Amino acid sequence: MMRLHLHVSVPDIRQAVSFYTSLFNAAPSVTKDDYAKWMLDDPRVNFAISSRARATGVDHVGIQTDSPAELAEIAARLKAAGAATFDQEATTCCYAQSDKSWVTDPAGVRWESFFTHGEATAYGEDEVLPEAAAGGACCAPQPVAKPACC
């Protein structure tokens, strides 16, 4: 079964942890100096926050899979529909080891589909991605710039 993922950039991690702990009536399952994550079953969501000098607000959304096969299925559907994906294997992001497939939707929203297979001691690799996929959350590709209208 898959789980919705939301990642929000916040200006003050302690204040945000307090707020979301009250909202969800649950403590985070992961807490770091710059990151927190709640793995909730009601609603079934992987909700993460970080304070890593990014623009405040929704950073990216996604789908967390329970298996590499589910991840491959999502990536295959996107590619069959003509979407350009950016795939990563065994990448470190958000204090976890994961395989990922990133895509930007028609509105410019970044979507991360991923399968997590381990923990990590660092937030992320902060690797340089190809120009068309650079930027954003942890290792997320940046939305493709749209030309100015009219």
C-alpha positions in Angstrom: 0.0 0.0 0.0 1.3 3.4 -0.9 1.5 6.5 1.3 1.1 10.2 0.3 4.2 12.3 1.0 4.2 16.0 1.7 7.4 18.0 2.5 7.0 21.6 3.9 9.9 24.0 4.3 9.5 25.9 7.6 11.3 29.0 9.0 11.5 27.6 12.6 11.8 23.8 13.1 11.0 23.8 16.9 7.9 25.9 16.4 6.7 23.8 13.5 7.3 20.5 15.4 5.2 21.8 18.2 2.4 22.9 15.9 2.3 19.7 13.8 2.6 17.5 17.0 -0.6 19.2 18.2 -2.3 19.0 14.8 -1.6 15.3 14.4 -1.9 14.4 18.1 1.4 12.5 17.6 5.1 13.0 18.1 7.3 12.9 15.0 8.9 9.5 14.2 12.1 11.2 13.2 13.4 14.4 14.8 16.7 16.2 13.8 17.9 19.7 14.3 16.7 20.7 10.8 14.1 18.0 10.0 11.1 16.1 11.4 8.9 13.4 10.0 5.5 11.9 10.9 4.5 8.5 9.5 0.8 8.7 10.1 -1.8 6.0 9.4 -4.8 8.2 9.7 -4.5 9.9 7.3 -2.0 7.6 5.7 0.8 10.2 5.0 4.5 10.7 5.3 4.6 14.3 6.4 8.0 15.9 6.7 9.2 19.4 7.5 12.7 20.9 7.2 14.4 24.3 7.9 17.1 24.3 5.3 17.1 27.8 4.0 14.5 27.1 1.2 11.4 29.1 0.4 8.8 28.6 3.1 5.8 26.5 2.1 5.1 23.2 0.3 8.5 22.1 -1.1 7.3 19.0 -2.9 4.7 16.2 -2.8 5.0 12.5 -3.6 4.1 8.9 -3.1 6.1 6.6 -0.9 6.0 3.0 -2.0 6.3 -0.2 0.0 8.4 -2.0 -2.6 10.8 -1.4 -5.5 8.2 -3.0 -7.8 5.6 -0.3 -6.9 8.2 2.4 -7.5 9.0 0.9 -10.9 5.3 0.8 -11.7 4.8 4.5 -11.0 7.9 5.5 -13.0 6.8 3.3 -15.9 3.3 4.9 -16.0 4.8 8.4 -16.0 7.3 7.5 -18.8 4.5 5.8 -20.8 2.5 9.0 -20.5 5.5 11.0 -22.0 6.7 12.5 -18.7 10.4 13.2 -18.3 11.5 11.6 -15.0 14.7 11.9 -13.1 15.6 8.6 -11.5 17.9 8.1 -8.6 19.2 4.8 -7.0 20.5 4.5 -3.5 20.4 8.2 -2.8 20.6 9.8 0.6 17.9 12.3 1.3 16.0 13.3 4.5 18.1 11.1 6.7 17.1 8.0 4.6 18.5 5.8 1.8 16.0 5.6 -1.0 15.5 4.9 -4.7 13.5 7.7 -6.4 11.8 8.9 -9.5 11.1 12.6 -9.8 8.7 14.3 -12.2 7.3 17.8 -12.5 3.6 18.0 -13.2 2.0 20.4 -15.8 1.5 23.1 -13.1 5.2 23.0 -12.1 4.7 20.9 -8.9 7.5 18.6 -8.1 6.5 15.0 -7.4 8.8 12.5 -5.7 8.0 8.8 -5.9 10.3 6.7 -3.7 11.1 3.5 -1.9 13.1 3.9 1.3 15.4 1.0 2.2 17.4 2.3 5.0 18.3 5.2 7.4 21.2 7.7 7.0 23.1 9.9 9.4 23.1 12.9 7.1 20.2 14.9 5.6 21.2 14.4 2.0 24.0 14.2 -0.5 23.3 17.7 -2.0 24.6 16.4 -5.2 24.7 18.4 -8.4 21.9 17.2 -10.7 21.7 17.6 -14.5 20.7 21.2 -15.3 17.2 20.2 -16.4 16.6 18.5 -13.0 18.6 20.7 -10.6 17.4 22.5 -7.5 14.7 22.1 -4.8 14.2 19.8 -2.0 17.1 17.6 -0.9 17.8 16.1 -4.3 14.6 17.1 -6.1 14.5 18.4 -9.6 13.5 22.0 -10.2 10.4 22.6 -12.2 11.1 23.5 -15.9 11.0 27.3 -16.3 7.9 28.5 -18.2 8.2 31.3 -20.8 6.7 34.7 -19.8 3.2 35.0 -21.0 2.1 37.5 -23.7 
